[in-house]
Amino acid sequence: MARYLRPPNTSLFIRNISDESRPEDLRREFGRYGPIVDVYIPVDFYSRRPRGFAYIQYPLYANVRRRVR
């Protein structure tokens, strides 16, 4: 029986990003490791300011492995 029933996670968790960082900046910086599906920068509910981290989703697990190493 297979140990995992779903494909591996293809998202990167990036922390300690600047408040001035925009999705376009992260897309440009991390796009060199492969095509990017989505960039998400969460904001604080009350202050509406970025929380200092982001998620970058790649279509293939190989792109994530290339970035992590």
C-alpha positions in Angstrom: 0.0 0.0 0.0 1.2 3.5 -0.8 2.5 5.5 2.1 1.2 8.8 0.7 -2.0 9.2 -1.2 -1.5 12.7 -2.5 1.3 14.2 -4.5 4.2 16.0 -2.6 3.7 19.6 -1.5 4.8 22.1 -4.2 4.8 25.2 -2.0 7.7 27.0 -0.4 7.3 28.9 2.8 9.5 32.0 2.7 9.9 34.0 5.9 11.6 37.3 7.0 10.4 39.2 3.9 10.3 42.9 3.9 7.0 44.8 4.4 7.7 46.4 1.0 8.0 43.1 -0.8 5.4 42.6 -3.5 4.3 39.4 -5.2 6.0 40.6 -8.4 9.3 40.9 -6.6 9.1 37.4 -5.2 8.0 36.1 -8.6 11.0 37.6 -10.3 13.4 36.4 -7.6 12.1 32.8 -7.3 11.1 32.4 -10.9 14.6 31.4 -11.9 14.0 28.0 -10.4 11.0 27.2 -12.6 7.5 28.5 -13.5 5.4 29.8 -10.5 1.7 29.1 -10.1 1.0 31.5 -7.3 2.6 33.9 -4.8 0.6 34.6 -1.6 1.7 37.2 1.0 -0.7 37.1 4.0 -1.7 40.3 5.6 -2.6 41.1 9.2 -6.4 41.3 9.7 -6.3 44.5 11.7 -3.4 46.5 10.4 -3.6 45.3 6.8 0.2 45.1 6.7 2.1 42.1 5.4 2.9 39.5 8.1 6.5 39.0 7.1 6.2 35.7 5.2 5.0 34.3 1.9 4.1 31.1 0.1 5.3 30.4 -3.4 3.7 27.6 -5.3 5.4 25.7 -8.1 3.6 23.3 -10.5 6.2 20.6 -10.1 7.9 19.1 -7.0 11.2 19.1 -8.8 11.2 22.9 -8.9 10.8 23.0 -5.1 13.6 20.5 -4.6 15.9 22.5 -6.8 15.2 25.6 -4.7 15.6 24.0 -1.3 19.1 22.5 -2.1 
